[in-house]
Amino acid sequence: MDPFFPAPSSPLFMDRETAAALRQILVAHCNDADASCAALIEESGTVCALAGDDSLHDHGETAALAAGAYHAVRETARRLGESAFEGLSHEGRHKHFHLGPVDSRFLLLTVFGNDTRLALVRACSTRSAARLRDCLAAQPPPPPPRASPLARHRLNAEEVLGTTDFFRER
């Protein structure tokens, strides 16, 4: 299987205890990296856990854009012959960010300011990614899907129309 194009992931499930533990890891990450905000983002751009400055939180648009940018740059690196891709960083005038992999499904987005060094953020991101991986691996399996109350009332064409002759050419 191509590591850059893994099979589609299973539906996202996270219990409350796991969500709380992930948030605590992100709070510690913000403190250790001197970052203003950190987010755990699923490959589709869904925010799974968030910590830090509330003014930087939006409705997920930033996470979706970040996930798309990460995947685009990773693919560009692969096409240029680079087999290793360790993340994406941007340094702006006042705000900067680093986006790195947690595992094949999740990304860690870290937002920081001018007083914080990128090297510190990258080092802390590597440690935090390991903690996040452990937490995600330890979560209980999702509950089995519940059958729809309408499932026992499914009808076929013969039951609806009274005959299958309706579909034959006349």
N, CA, C and O of each residue as an XYZ file, in Angstrom:
680
protein
N       0.843     -1.187      0.000
C       0.000      0.000      0.000
C       0.881      1.240      0.000
O       1.911      1.270      0.674
N       0.496      2.232     -0.729
C       1.222      3.498     -0.828
C       1.051      4.272      0.478
O      -0.081      4.586      0.846
N       2.140      4.593      1.196
C       2.011      5.306      2.470
C       1.470      6.721      2.307
O       0.954      7.300      3.263
N       1.582      7.286      1.099
C       1.073      8.629      0.893
C      -0.412      8.636      0.562
O      -1.066      9.674      0.663
N      -0.942      7.500      0.173
C      -2.363      7.388     -0.150
C      -2.936      6.164      0.560
O      -3.263      5.175     -0.096
N      -3.064      6.210      1.881
C      -3.572      5.052      2.607
C      -5.041      4.818      2.283
O      -5.724      5.684      1.737
N      -5.504      3.629      2.633
C      -6.914      3.300      2.442
C      -7.759      4.278      3.266
O      -7.289      4.797      4.280
N      -8.993      4.532      2.842
C      -9.846      5.444      3.595
C      -9.981      5.001      5.049
O     -10.050      3.807      5.339
N     -10.019      5.959      5.945
C     -10.097      5.659      7.362
C     -11.509      5.278      7.764
O     -12.486      5.574      7.075
N     -11.577      4.619      8.893
C     -12.876      4.274      9.449
C     -13.506      5.535     10.041
O     -12.810      6.527     10.257
N     -14.802      5.508     10.303
C     -15.442      6.692     10.894
C     -14.766      7.078     12.211
O     -14.284      6.225     12.956
N     -14.745      8.348     12.470
C     -14.099      8.863     13.669
C     -14.994      8.631     14.878
O     -16.168      8.999     14.864
N     -14.444      8.023     15.922
C     -15.148      7.824     17.181
C     -14.189      8.187     18.292
O     -13.026      7.783     18.274
N     -14.677      8.955     19.270
C     -13.853      9.320     20.409
C     -14.753      9.447     21.629
O     -15.742     10.179     21.605
N     -14.406      8.729     22.699
C     -15.210      8.850     23.914
C     -14.793     10.101     24.697
O     -13.770     10.717     24.398
N     -15.581     10.462     25.681
C     -15.322     11.704     26.439
C     -13.998     11.679     27.180
O     -13.302     12.692     27.257
N     -13.652     10.518     27.727
C     -12.400     10.415     28.480
C     -11.195     10.630     27.562
O     -10.235     11.307     27.931
N     -11.256     10.050     26.370
C     -10.168     10.228     25.411
C     -10.079     11.682     24.965
O      -8.987     12.242     24.870
N     -11.230     12.293     24.692
C     -11.242     13.699     24.267
C     -10.633     14.595     25.350
O      -9.867     15.509     25.045
N     -10.975     14.332     26.606
C     -10.421     15.127     27.713
C      -8.912     14.904     27.846
O      -8.164     15.851     28.089
N      -8.470     13.664     27.687
C      -7.033     13.362     27.788
C      -6.267     14.022     26.642
O      -5.173     14.544     26.855
N      -6.826     14.007     25.431
C      -6.175     14.662     24.298
C      -6.052     16.161     24.537
O      -5.023     16.764     24.233
N      -7.105     16.754     25.080
C      -7.067     18.195     25.359
C      -5.979     18.513     26.390
O      -5.274     19.513     26.252
N      -5.836     17.679     27.413
C      -4.800     17.905     28.420
C      -3.399     17.818     27.810
O      -2.505     18.578     28.182
N      -3.217     16.892     26.877
C      -1.923     16.786     26.192
C      -1.659     18.060     25.396
O      -0.531     18.553     25.368
N      -2.691     18.594     24.750
C      -2.521     19.834     23.976
C      -2.251     21.031     24.882
O      -1.469     21.909     24.518
N      -2.882     21.084     26.055
C      -2.606     22.159     27.021
C      -1.137     22.099     27.437
O      -0.455     23.123     27.473
N      -0.656     20.897     27.751
C       0.756     20.737     28.129
C       1.667     21.112     26.956
O       2.717     21.724     27.151
N       1.262     20.747     25.750
C       2.047     21.095     24.559
C       2.162     22.614     24.408
O       3.245     23.130     24.134
N       1.053     23.325     24.587
C       1.084     24.797     24.504
C       2.042     25.372     25.539
O       2.808     26.288     25.238
N       2.003     24.838     26.752
C       2.891     25.323     27.811
C       4.355     25.016     27.498
O       5.216     25.886     27.626
N       4.636     23.777     27.088
C       6.018     23.371     26.821
C       6.617     24.112     25.617
O       7.789     24.489     25.630
N       5.802     24.312     24.582
C       6.298     24.926     23.342
C       6.146     26.435     23.334
O       6.515     27.086     22.356
N       5.611     27.002     24.402
C       5.325     28.439     24.459
C       4.466     28.851     23.261
O       4.727     29.850     22.590
N       3.427     28.037     23.019
C       2.533     28.255     21.880
C       1.231     28.878     22.360
O       0.840     28.715     23.516
N       0.565     29.594     21.459
C      -0.700     30.221     21.833
C      -1.890     29.307     21.590
O      -2.940     29.497     22.204
N      -1.755     28.320     20.708
C      -2.872     27.438     20.396
C      -2.340     26.146     19.799
O      -1.327     26.147     19.099
N      -3.034     25.034     20.081
C      -2.688     23.749     19.476
C      -3.982     22.999     19.180
O      -4.957     23.091     19.926
N      -3.970     22.261     18.083
C      -5.148     21.492     17.690
C      -4.730     20.141     17.144
O      -3.734     20.023     16.431
N      -5.510     19.119     17.490
C      -5.372     17.800     16.890
C      -6.396     17.751     15.766
O      -7.594     17.913     15.996
N      -5.912     17.526     14.545
C      -6.756     17.579     13.354
C      -6.768     16.216     12.681
O      -5.717     15.612     12.469
N      -7.950     15.736     12.348
C      -8.094     14.486     11.617
C      -7.781     14.751     10.150
O      -7.869     15.893      9.702
N      -7.421     13.727      9.403
C      -6.959     13.884      8.016
C      -7.924     14.653      7.118
O      -7.502     15.261      6.135
N      -9.210     14.633      7.444
C     -10.201     15.337      6.628
C     -10.292     16.816      6.969
O     -10.957     17.577      6.266
N      -9.619     17.234      8.057
C      -9.675     18.621      8.485
C     -10.592     18.840      9.675
O     -10.846     19.983     10.053
N     -11.088     17.778     10.265
C     -11.956     17.874     11.438
C     -11.110     18.104     12.681
O     -10.130     17.395     12.905
N     -11.484     19.097     13.496
C     -10.783     19.352     14.757
C     -11.273     18.337     15.783
O     -12.469     18.250     16.061
N     -10.340     17.573     16.340
C     -10.686     16.548     17.331
C     -10.448     17.021     18.755
O     -11.152     16.594     19.670
N      -9.479     17.885     18.959
C      -9.181     18.438     20.276
C      -8.476     19.770     20.058
O      -7.787     19.972     19.058
N      -8.664     20.679     21.021
C      -8.179     22.049     20.867
C      -7.799     22.602     22.230
O      -8.455     22.315     23.232
N      -6.740     23.394     22.264
C      -6.337     24.049     23.510
C      -5.668     25.379     23.167
O      -5.093     25.544     22.090
N      -5.754     26.312     24.094
C      -5.065     27.579     23.909
C      -5.998     28.753     23.732
O      -7.158     28.721     24.144
N      -5.472     29.783     23.115
C      -6.138     31.067     22.937
C      -7.471     30.924     22.193
O      -7.499     30.518     21.031
N      -8.572     31.260     22.872
C      -9.907     31.143     22.278
C     -10.099     32.053     21.068
O     -10.927     31.757     20.206
N      -9.362     33.138     20.987
C      -9.538     34.050     19.854
C      -9.055     33.429     18.540
O      -9.388     33.923     17.463
N      -8.276     32.355     18.624
C      -7.783     31.690     17.425
C      -8.683     30.535     16.978
O      -8.430     29.911     15.947
N      -9.716     30.258     17.744
C     -10.624     29.164     17.402
C     -11.666     29.665     16.401
O     -12.251     30.734     16.574
N     -11.882     28.883     15.367
C     -12.937     29.213     14.417
C     -13.846     27.993     14.281
O     -13.845     27.129     15.158
N     -14.597     27.909     13.232
C     -15.538     26.806     13.062
C     -14.940     25.656     12.266
O     -15.684     24.878     11.668
N     -13.650     25.530     12.243
C     -12.996     24.428     11.563
C     -12.420     24.764     10.202
O     -11.766     23.929      9.576
N     -12.661     25.990      9.738
C     -12.138     26.354      8.422
C     -10.618     26.292      8.387
O     -10.034     25.792      7.426
N      -9.983     26.799      9.430
C      -8.522     26.812      9.482
C      -7.980     25.391      9.485
O      -6.991     25.106      8.809
N      -8.606     24.509     10.227
C      -8.159     23.115     10.281
C      -8.285     22.445      8.924
O      -7.385     21.717      8.506
N      -9.389     22.682      8.234
C      -9.587     22.091      6.909
C      -8.536     22.604      5.928
O      -7.971     21.830      5.155
N      -8.278     23.902      5.964
C      -7.251     24.476      5.090
C      -5.864     23.930      5.437
O      -5.076     23.621      4.543
N      -5.567     23.810      6.727
C      -4.265     23.299      7.160
C      -4.071     21.858      6.708
O      -2.997     21.501      6.224
N      -5.098     21.027      6.859
C      -4.993     19.629      6.433
C      -4.783     19.552      4.924
O      -3.964     18.763      4.452
N      -5.511     20.362      4.168
C      -5.339     20.378      2.719
C      -3.951     20.830      2.318
O      -3.336     20.240      1.429
N      -3.451     21.873      2.966
C      -2.104     22.373      2.662
C      -1.047     21.320      2.986
O      -0.111     21.116      2.213
N      -1.199     20.654      4.127
C      -0.248     19.622      4.536
C      -0.182     18.522      3.474
O       0.901     18.136      3.032
N      -1.347     18.028      3.073
C      -1.380     16.938      2.104
C      -0.843     17.379      0.740
O      -0.182     16.599      0.054
N      -1.122     18.621      0.345
C      -0.621     19.131     -0.937
C       0.900     19.244     -0.923
O       1.555     18.837     -1.883
N       1.466     19.784      0.139
C       2.918     19.945      0.210
C       3.603     18.583      0.353
O       4.669     18.361     -0.221
N       2.998     17.680      1.112
C       3.562     16.332      1.253
C       3.618     15.641     -0.107
O       4.617     15.005     -0.441
N       2.550     15.765     -0.888
C       2.523     15.143     -2.212
C       3.544     15.809     -3.137
O       4.187     15.124     -3.933
N       3.701     17.110     -3.045
C       4.710     17.805     -3.854
C       6.102     17.276     -3.511
O       6.908     17.014     -4.405
N       6.380     17.122     -2.229
C       7.682     16.584     -1.806
C       7.886     15.175     -2.353
O       8.977     14.836     -2.812
N       6.848     14.361     -2.305
C       6.948     12.995     -2.816
C       7.252     13.003     -4.317
O       8.077     12.222     -4.791
N       6.581     13.890     -5.062
C       6.790     13.958     -6.516
C       8.188     14.469     -6.867
O       8.700     14.186     -7.950
N       8.793     15.208     -5.967
C      10.151     15.708     -6.180
C      11.197     14.720     -5.688
O      12.392     15.015     -5.707
N      10.749     13.541     -5.245
C      11.678     12.498     -4.841
C      12.016     12.476     -3.368
O      12.905     11.726     -2.963
N      11.350     13.259     -2.558
C      11.632     13.298     -1.120
C      10.764     12.252     -0.429
O       9.538     12.355     -0.432
N      11.401     11.251      0.160
C      10.634     10.183      0.803
C      10.210     10.545      2.225
O       9.218     10.018      2.729
N      10.945     11.426      2.864
C      10.608     11.822      4.235
C       9.940     13.193      4.216
O      10.411     14.122      3.560
N       8.851     13.299      4.939
C       8.170     14.577      5.073
C       7.792     14.724      6.534
O       6.952     13.978      7.038
N       8.411     15.686      7.223
C       8.251     15.802      8.664
C       7.335     16.927      9.094
O       7.125     17.120     10.292
N       6.786     17.670      8.160
C       5.862     18.714      8.564
C       5.973     19.946      7.699
O       6.771     20.025      6.765
N       5.145     20.895      8.050
C       5.015     22.135      7.302
C       5.027     23.282      8.301
O       4.337     23.231      9.320
N       5.806     24.310      8.013
C       5.876     25.473      8.898
C       5.688     26.749      8.095
O       6.029     26.821      6.915
N       5.137     27.753      8.764
C       4.975     29.068      8.149
C       5.371     30.114      9.186
O       4.950     30.049     10.341
N       6.178     31.068      8.764
C       6.557     32.170      9.644
C       5.993     33.452      9.069
O       6.425     33.910      8.011
N       5.032     34.030      9.764
C       4.428     35.288      9.350
C       5.045     36.453     10.112
O       6.070     36.294     10.775
N       4.427     37.608     10.020
C       4.936     38.777     10.751
C       4.716     38.653     12.252
O       5.601     38.980     13.044
N       3.534     38.179     12.644
C       3.206     38.130     14.076
C       2.845     36.731     14.552
O       3.105     36.378     15.702
N       2.251     35.941     13.680
C       1.841     34.582     14.039
C       2.513     33.605     13.089
O       2.692     33.871     11.900
N       2.876     32.471     13.658
C       3.546     31.421     12.907
C       2.834     30.112     13.231
O       2.129     30.013     14.236
N       3.021     29.119     12.382
C       2.469     27.816     12.729
C       3.367     26.699     12.246
O       4.154     26.852     11.312
N       3.222     25.578     12.913
C       3.885     24.341     12.521
C       2.807     23.266     12.472
O       1.970     23.171     13.370
N       2.836     22.461     11.417
C       1.868     21.396     11.222
C       2.648     20.119     10.973
O       3.377     20.001      9.988
N       2.484     19.166     11.878
C       3.241     17.924     11.756
C       2.365     16.713     11.974
O       1.284     16.817     12.555
N       2.826     15.558     11.508
C       2.042     14.336     11.645
C       2.061     13.788     13.068
O       3.077     13.843     13.762
N       0.923     13.263     13.482
C       0.841     12.495     14.728
C       0.950     11.019     14.359
O       1.741     10.279     14.945
N       0.161     10.609     13.399
C       0.216      9.273     12.805
C      -0.325      9.393     11.388
O      -0.375     10.498     10.847
N      -0.725      8.300     10.782
C      -1.177      8.369      9.389
C      -2.531      9.051      9.232
O      -2.934      9.373      8.114
N      -3.242      9.277     10.345
C      -4.572      9.880     10.266
C      -4.673     11.276     10.864
O      -5.523     12.062     10.446
N      -3.826     11.599     11.829
C      -3.967     12.840     12.585
C      -2.755     13.755     12.418
O      -1.629     13.301     12.210
N      -3.024     15.070     12.517
C      -1.997     16.110     12.440
C      -2.053     16.962     13.705
O      -3.103     17.097     14.334
N      -0.919     17.526     14.062
C      -0.839     18.455     15.195
C      -0.514     19.838     14.651
O       0.547     20.047     14.062
N      -1.430     20.781     14.851
C      -1.242     22.172     14.437
C      -0.868     22.982     15.661
O      -1.571     22.950     16.670
N       0.243     23.714     15.577
C       0.700     24.557     16.675
C       0.853     25.985     16.160
O       1.546     26.224     15.171
N       0.204     26.933     16.834
C       0.285     28.355     16.484
C       1.121     29.038     17.571
O       0.902     28.825     18.764
N       2.085     29.864     17.140
C       2.968     30.521     18.105
C       3.355     31.900     17.600
O       3.106     32.243     16.444
N       3.967     32.685     18.476
C       4.312     34.066     18.158
C       5.793     34.278     17.923
O       6.572     33.328     17.847
N       6.169     35.555     17.809
C       7.546     35.933     17.488
C       8.557     35.557     18.565
O       9.735     35.369     18.263
N       8.118     35.445     19.807
C       9.048     35.159     20.899
C       9.393     33.679     21.027
O      10.205     33.309     21.875
N       8.800     32.840     20.210
C       9.016     31.393     20.289
C       9.803     30.923     19.067
O       9.524     31.323     17.937
N      10.768     30.085     19.312
C      11.612     29.553     18.236
C      10.959     28.320     17.602
O      10.395     27.474     18.296
N      11.047     28.237     16.288
C      10.498     27.099     15.554
C      11.130     25.789     16.018
O      10.440     24.773     16.100
N      12.419     25.791     16.321
C      13.094     24.571     16.767
C      12.466     24.029     18.050
O      12.327     22.816     18.210
N      12.089     24.922     18.962
C      11.427     24.498     20.198
C      10.069     23.882     19.882
O       9.712     22.842     20.434
N       9.317     24.520     18.998
C       7.988     24.017     18.626
C       8.103     22.649     17.972
O       7.320     21.749     18.277
N       9.062     22.485     17.086
C       9.241     21.187     16.410
C       9.617     20.098     17.402
O       9.091     18.987     17.332
N      10.514     20.402     18.317
C      10.924     19.404     19.313
C       9.745     19.026     20.219
O       9.518     17.848     20.495
N       9.009     20.025     20.673
C       7.850     19.757     21.531
C       6.753     19.025     20.759
O       6.052     18.181     21.317
N       6.609     19.347     19.489
C       5.598     18.672     18.660
C       5.903     17.190     18.516
O       4.992     16.362     18.529
N       7.170     16.854     18.381
C       7.563     15.443     18.272
C       7.197     14.692     19.545
O       6.652     13.591     19.479
N       7.492     15.279     20.709
C       7.147     14.642     21.990
C       5.644     14.561     22.181
O       5.123     13.532     22.612
N       4.944     15.643     21.861
C       3.489     15.662     22.036
C       2.801     14.689     21.076
O       1.801     14.068     21.435
N       3.325     14.556     19.874
C       2.751     13.615     18.906
C       2.822     12.187     19.448
O       1.889     11.407     19.265
N       3.921     11.847     20.111
C       4.050     10.509     20.703
C       2.998     10.309     21.796
O       2.384      9.246     21.881
N       2.792     11.323     22.623
C       1.767     11.232     23.684
C       0.363     11.119     23.076
O      -0.466     10.340     23.547
N       0.112     11.899     22.037
C      -1.195     11.841     21.376
C      -1.425     10.468     20.746
O      -2.527      9.926     20.833
N      -0.396      9.903     20.112
C      -0.509      8.561     19.518
C      -0.863      7.529     20.586
O      -1.747      6.694     20.392
N      -0.162      7.600     21.716
C      -0.430      6.653     22.802
C      -1.859      6.781     23.305
O      -2.531      5.780     23.553
N      -2.316      8.005     23.452
C      -3.676      8.259     23.932
C      -4.702      7.741     22.933
O      -5.680      7.106     23.328
N      -4.498      7.999     21.657
C      -5.424      7.535     20.631
C      -5.445      6.007     20.553
O      -6.501      5.407     20.354
N      -4.279      5.383     20.712
C      -4.201      3.915     20.648
C      -4.879      3.260     21.849
O      -5.359      2.131     21.747
N      -4.921      3.956     22.982
C      -5.485      3.386     24.204
C      -6.994      3.549     24.312
O      -7.611      2.974     25.209
N      -7.600      4.319     23.417
C      -9.040      4.534     23.538
C      -9.801      3.248     23.261
O      -9.356      2.423     22.463
N     -10.935      3.071     23.908
C     -11.720      1.853     23.681
C     -12.280      1.815     22.261
O     -12.416      2.854     21.616
N     -12.602      0.623     21.780
C     -13.160      0.525     20.426
C     -14.541      1.169     20.373
O     -15.224      1.272     21.391
N     -14.943      1.595     19.194
C     -16.267      2.217     19.080
C     -17.361      1.200     19.353
O     -17.175      0.005     19.125
N     -18.499      1.670     19.839
C     -19.601      0.743     20.071
C     -20.112      0.205     18.734
O     -19.958      0.851     17.697
N     -20.724     -0.984     18.766
C     -21.250     -1.508     17.496
C     -22.363     -0.610     16.981
O     -23.081      0.002     17.771
N     -22.512     -0.527     15.677
C     -23.572      0.335     15.139
C     -24.943     -0.197     15.538
O     -25.175     -1.405     15.579
N     -25.832      0.726     15.827
C     -27.190      0.334     16.186
C     -28.003      0.152     14.916
O     -27.853      0.894     13.945
N     -28.858     -0.844     14.949
C     -29.724     -1.070     13.802
C     -30.787      0.016     13.770
O     -31.314      0.427     14.803
N     -31.080      0.460     12.591
C     -32.123      1.465     12.417
C     -33.463      0.865     12.800
O     -33.721     -0.299     12.493
N     -34.329      1.633     13.468
C     -35.649      1.094     13.794
C     -36.447      0.762     12.535
O     -37.406     -0.007     12.592
N     -36.054      1.342     11.397
C     -36.759      1.057     10.151
C     -36.211     -0.176      9.442
O     -36.809     -0.647      8.474
N     -35.078     -0.706      9.913
C     -34.441     -1.828      9.227
C     -35.360     -3.036      9.134
O     -35.346     -3.738      8.123
N     -36.141     -3.290     10.142
C     -37.023     -4.461     10.111
C     -38.234     -4.237      9.203
O     -38.998     -5.170      8.954
N     -38.415     -3.013      8.709
C     -39.550     -2.680      7.860
C     -39.151     -2.460      6.404
O     -39.903     -1.849      5.645
N     -37.985     -2.947      6.010
C     -37.554     -2.768      4.623
C     -38.426     -3.622      3.714
O     -38.718     -4.779      4.017
N     -38.817     -3.061      2.644
C     -39.680     -3.742      1.691
C     -38.950     -3.911      0.367
O     -38.110     -3.090     -0.003
N     -39.274     -4.972     -0.331
C     -38.729     -5.103     -1.680
C     -39.797     -4.672     -2.673
O     -40.930     -4.384     -2.287
N     -39.440     -4.627     -3.947
C     -40.360     -4.125     -4.978
C     -41.639     -4.944     -5.033
O     -42.721     -4.392     -5.234
N     -41.527     -6.251     -4.857
C     -42.717     -7.103     -4.936
C     -43.700     -6.778     -3.818
O     -44.912     -6.763     -4.035
N     -43.176     -6.519     -2.622
C     -44.064     -6.180     -1.503
C     -44.729     -4.823     -1.711
O     -45.889     -4.640     -1.341
N     -44.014     -3.882     -2.293
C     -44.559     -2.548     -2.499
C     -45.601     -2.550     -3.613
O     -46.692     -2.001     -3.462
N     -45.253     -3.167     -4.716
C     -46.120     -3.116     -5.889
C     -47.073     -4.302     -5.994
O     -48.001     -4.286     -6.802
N     -46.850     -5.303     -5.197
C     -47.707     -6.471     -5.239
C     -47.282     -7.474     -6.284
O     -47.802     -8.590     -6.312
N     -46.370     -7.115     -7.128
C     -45.900     -8.011     -8.175
C     -44.603     -7.451     -8.760
O     -44.340     -6.253     -8.665
N     -43.814     -8.305     -9.352
C     -42.601     -7.827    -10.037
C     -42.888     -7.575    -11.506
O     -42.002     -7.125    -12.232
N     -44.128     -7.859    -11.972
C     -44.487     -7.639    -13.378
C     -44.380     -6.177    -13.773
O     -44.231     -5.875    -14.957
N     -44.450     -5.291    -12.845
C     -44.396     -3.863    -13.135
C     -43.123     -3.490    -13.902
O     -43.136     -2.597    -14.750
N     -42.031     -4.185    -13.593
C     -40.752     -3.852    -14.186
C     -40.500     -4.547    -15.524
O     -39.485     -4.290    -16.171
N     -41.383     -5.395    -15.930
C     -41.210     -6.073    -17.214
C     -41.714     -5.194    -18.342
O     -42.609     -4.369    -18.155
N     -41.134     -5.378    -19.502
C     -41.593     -4.614    -20.666
C     -43.009     -5.032    -21.027
O     -43.385     -6.197    -20.900
N     -43.757     -4.088    -21.466
C     -45.149     -4.392    -21.830
C     -45.291     -4.448    -23.313
O     -46.386     -4.691    -23.820
